[in-house]
């Protein structure tokens, strides 16, 4: 962990996500848990909503550090790993018969992805991080 001062005497702490440890959605959340939840008795599951909730604070490192710099090492690997194929499989999983998820929503997202106008899982994750101004995400 590295700390730097920012405006109003606030401190920003730095943590890292290791892209080489991520080869699917499950391992992405394992890496998030390793980097951000190491001092919690529970772990974040495979949930974009859960990731968003985590970043609002009150859990893991964000319980202690309000301002965080998260360095995503080897992010380019993850752009590929969490790219089109992974995202397509993610949406197809949401559409299996009996799934409790909103079929219309996920069919629309799958159609957008296949048409080349939808976001990949990686891009969705980047957007979630961007919605939290107290977290500076640096992709390396």
HULIN-V649855 format. One record per backbone hydrogen bond with DSSP energy under -1.0 kcal/mol. CO is the residue of the C=O (numbers start at 0). NH is the residue of the N-H. Records with the same first field share a line. If there is no record, write none. Layout:
CO: NH  NH
This chain:
1: 13
3: 11
6: 9
9: 5
11: 3
12: 68
14: 70
16: 72
17: 20
18: 21
23: 27
24: 28
25: 29
26: 30
27: 31
28: 32
29: 33
30: 34
31: 35
32: 36
35: 60
36: 39
44: 46
46: 50
47: 51
48: 52
49: 53
50: 54
53: 56
58: 61
59: 62
60: 64
61: 57
66: 12
67: 135
68: 14
69: 137
70: 16  72
71: 139
72: 18
73: 77
74: 78
75: 79
76: 80
77: 81
79: 82
81: 121
82: 86
83: 87
84: 88
85: 89
86: 90
87: 91
88: 92
89: 93
95: 98
101: 105
102: 106
103: 107
104: 108
105: 109
106: 110
107: 111
108: 112
109: 113
110: 114
111: 116  117
112: 115
119: 123
120: 124
121: 125
122: 126
123: 127
124: 128
125: 129
126: 130
128: 131
131: 134
133: 67
135: 69
137: 71
